[in-house]
Amino acid sequence: MRLGPDADAVRAQIRMFSYALAAGVVILAVVIGLTGVGAAAEPTTLETPIRITVIMAAAFLLAGARALTVRIATVLPGTDPHVAASSLLTGVLAGQGVRELIGLAGGLIGFLAGDLAFMAVLAAASALTIVIAVPGQDEVRRRIEGPRS
């Protein structure tokens, strides 16, 4: 008889929320792409220093998203499995939210500047990192149940 949370159910929740966040970024990019160049009068491209700055900021946010996930999801050995599952779910979704922020900011920058190619790159990077960052079944089980004796 299992008294703790089901690792399959926790992973299903993580996958559902993560895929919804990724789909939101993709839908935003598609809508902006289909509506045209946005606020700019004609299609433009961002200057190279601005592109590099935004890409560096996105890279730091991606690294920060992983660090945030690990920080929130880490629990002490012997922690109640329900608390561990809640921490894991909260940590993963907080990190996924930061990854989604990259796609939404990319959509906003692309829309306002009229640089749809740059918007597409940031949206794709955001959606892909959200999907890639979904933890595997073994990792979910290990984090909830703790190390096996």
C-alpha positions as CSV (number, residue, x, y, z in Angstrom):
1,M,0.0,0.0,0.0
2,R,1.5,3.3,-1.1
3,L,1.0,6.3,1.2
4,G,3.0,8.9,-0.7
5,P,2.2,10.8,-3.8
6,D,2.2,9.0,-7.2
7,A,5.3,10.0,-9.2
8,D,3.4,9.3,-12.4
9,A,0.7,11.8,-11.4
10,V,3.2,14.5,-10.4
11,R,5.1,14.1,-13.7
12,A,1.8,14.3,-15.6
13,Q,1.0,17.6,-13.9
14,I,4.5,18.9,-14.7
15,R,4.2,17.9,-18.3
16,M,0.7,19.3,-18.7
17,F,1.7,22.7,-17.3
18,S,5.0,22.8,-19.2
19,Y,3.4,21.9,-22.5
20,A,0.7,24.6,-21.9
21,L,3.4,27.2,-21.3
22,A,5.3,26.2,-24.4
23,A,2.1,26.2,-26.5
24,G,1.4,29.7,-25.2
25,V,4.8,31.0,-26.5
26,V,4.3,29.3,-29.8
27,I,0.8,30.6,-30.3
28,L,2.0,34.1,-29.4
29,A,4.8,33.9,-32.0
30,V,2.4,32.6,-34.7
31,V,-0.2,35.3,-34.0
32,I,2.5,38.0,-34.1
33,G,4.0,36.5,-37.3
34,L,0.6,36.3,-39.0
35,T,-0.5,39.8,-38.1
36,G,2.5,41.4,-39.7
37,V,5.4,43.4,-38.5
38,G,3.8,44.9,-35.4
39,A,4.3,48.4,-34.2
40,A,7.1,49.2,-36.6
41,A,6.0,50.9,-39.9
42,E,8.0,48.4,-41.9
43,P,10.0,45.3,-41.2
44,T,13.3,46.1,-39.6
45,T,16.1,44.3,-37.8
46,L,17.5,45.1,-34.5
47,E,21.1,46.4,-34.3
48,T,23.7,43.8,-33.5
49,P,24.6,45.2,-30.0
50,I,21.0,45.1,-29.0
51,R,20.7,41.5,-30.3
52,I,23.8,40.4,-28.4
53,T,22.5,42.1,-25.2
54,V,19.1,40.4,-25.5
55,I,20.7,37.0,-26.3
56,M,23.0,37.3,-23.3
57,A,20.1,38.3,-21.0
58,A,18.2,35.3,-22.3
59,A,21.1,33.0,-21.6
60,F,21.5,34.3,-18.1
61,L,17.7,33.8,-17.5
62,L,17.9,30.2,-18.8
63,A,20.8,29.5,-16.4
64,G,18.9,31.2,-13.6
65,A,15.8,29.2,-14.4
66,R,17.7,26.0,-13.8
67,A,19.2,27.3,-10.6
68,L,15.8,28.5,-9.4
69,T,14.3,25.0,-10.2
70,V,17.0,23.2,-8.2
71,R,16.9,25.7,-5.3
72,I,13.1,25.4,-4.8
73,A,12.8,21.7,-5.6
74,T,15.7,20.6,-3.3
75,V,14.5,19.1,0.0
76,L,16.3,17.5,2.9
77,P,16.5,13.7,3.1
78,G,13.7,12.3,5.1
79,T,11.2,15.0,4.0
80,D,7.6,13.9,3.7
81,P,6.9,12.7,0.2
82,H,4.0,15.0,-0.2
83,V,6.1,18.0,0.7
84,A,8.8,16.8,-1.7
85,A,6.3,16.4,-4.5
86,S,4.9,19.9,-3.8
87,S,8.4,21.4,-3.8
88,L,9.3,19.6,-7.0
89,L,6.2,20.8,-8.8
90,T,6.7,24.4,-7.5
91,G,10.3,24.4,-8.5
92,V,9.9,23.0,-11.9
93,L,7.0,25.3,-12.7
94,A,8.8,28.4,-11.4
95,G,11.7,27.6,-13.7
96,Q,9.3,27.0,-16.6
97,G,7.8,30.3,-16.0
98,V,11.2,32.0,-16.3
99,R,11.7,30.1,-19.6
100,E,8.3,31.3,-20.8
101,L,9.3,34.9,-20.0
102,I,12.0,34.6,-22.6
103,G,9.5,33.7,-25.3
104,L,7.0,36.4,-24.2
105,A,9.8,39.1,-24.1
106,G,11.0,37.9,-27.5
107,G,7.5,38.3,-28.9
108,L,7.2,41.7,-27.4
109,I,10.6,42.9,-28.7
110,G,9.9,41.4,-32.2
111,F,6.4,43.0,-32.3
112,L,7.6,46.4,-31.2
113,A,10.8,46.5,-33.3
114,G,9.3,44.7,-36.3
115,D,12.0,42.1,-36.2
116,L,10.1,38.9,-36.7
117,A,13.1,36.6,-37.3
118,F,14.6,37.6,-33.9
119,M,11.2,37.0,-32.3
120,A,11.0,33.6,-33.8
121,V,14.5,32.7,-32.5
122,L,13.7,33.7,-28.9
123,A,10.2,32.0,-29.1
124,A,11.7,28.8,-30.4
125,A,14.5,28.8,-27.8
126,S,11.9,29.4,-25.1
127,A,9.5,26.6,-26.2
128,L,12.3,24.1,-26.8
129,T,13.9,24.7,-23.4
130,I,10.5,24.4,-21.7
131,V,10.0,21.0,-23.3
132,I,13.6,19.8,-22.7
133,A,13.4,20.9,-19.0
134,V,10.6,18.5,-18.1
135,P,12.1,16.0,-15.7
136,G,12.1,12.4,-16.5
137,Q,10.1,9.8,-14.6
138,D,13.2,8.4,-12.7
139,E,14.2,11.9,-11.6
140,V,10.6,12.7,-10.4
141,R,10.5,9.4,-8.5
142,R,14.0,9.9,-7.0
143,R,13.1,13.5,-5.8
144,I,9.8,12.4,-4.2
145,E,10.8,9.1,-2.6
146,G,14.4,10.1,-1.8
147,P,17.5,7.9,-2.2
148,R,16.7,4.2,-1.9
149,S,18.2,2.4,1.1
